[in-house]
Amino acid sequence: MIVDCAIYRDGRRTEGPADFSDALDECRMSGNAFVWIGLYEPTEKEFDKVTEEFGLHPLAVEDALNAHQRPKLEVYDDSLFMVLKPVGYEPHSDTVSAGEVMIFLGDSFVVTVRHGEESPLAAVRHRLEAEPDMLRHGPTAVLYSITDAAVDHYLEVAGELGTDLEELEAEVFSPTSGGSRHTASRIYNFKRQILEFRRATGPLAQPLTRLAGDGLFGVRVPFVHEKAQPFFRDVNDHLTRVNESVEGLDRLVSDILSAHLAQMSVRQNDDMRKISAWAAMAAVPTMIAGVYGMNFDHMPELHWVWSYPALIAGMAALEVLLFRLFKSRGWL
């Protein structure tokens, strides 16, 4: 469905024709205006009219309708198509959720398509409408503001992930809860969330590099103002920081998982040593009792008055000796 449709003239929202085609023609004639249409999970039928009026490429339209795209930048004859994946993070459940924003940019028009709940579009539109000087730069300002908002939120999510990972690290090395059976599954789940985050941030580096003019041969991207390249370069710098943080988080969570597994192995070895020590202590009286339980006739000790107390005392002495030996070696 269409969430919002507006004409911006000289940086300010104005009323205009309800028909997309008439609005676009009016904006192109004036030279200082553009149309911005926002859609939320449109159906093919709903998107047909937008496609026809703005001349969007069918491959880009297919991607916008089907979603589940990786971040990318495609340039067609009449428009530019960019995919972003805004993310959100729920710290209570350690869950990263990703939405999708598709941006069509052309001569005097912007079409944004949103999938999922995570999206900076509403906030970006409100902020731009409050800053006419920025909005006066046209569709390029919209593209820059959306990418900047998405990447800035990446930085916030990376910080929250880092904080929660520090808590998880403290829990793993805690002497009381580090050996919990749920710890390994929680670490693995955290690694899955970092992977989900990386799918949103990693592929975006190449599109932003092209927008910043640092791509192949430094060719300027069509439909994007050349003077905007330093601003996209700044966004790209922020994204580089995010990707470095994600790499660091991924390595750290892998190290934590390895440390947890090693810790569990050491604890299991300690448990086995304790069990072996107690089994050895139990074997001594069992062996002696087994020998004197065979009821042979020719066993001189059986007819001795002090044989029973002596055997009990001998078994007790051996148990004490073994206990002190195992205790001194740290087995008990």
Secondary structure by P-SEA (a helix, b strand, c coil): cccbbbbbcccbbbbccccaaaaaaaaaaaccbbbbbbbcccccccaaaaaaaacccaaaaaaaaaccccccccccccbbbbbbbbbbbbcccbbbbbbbbbbbbcccbbbbbbcccccaaaaaaaaaaaccccccccaaaaaaaaaaaaaaaaaaaaaaaaaaaaaaaaaaaccccccccaaaaaaaaaaaaaaaaaaacccaaaaaaaaacccccccccccccccaaaaaaaaaaaaaaaaaaaaaaaaaaaaaaaaaaaaaaaaaaaaaaaaaaaaaaaaaaaaaaaaaaccccccccccccaaaaaaaaaaaaaaaaaaaaaaaaccc
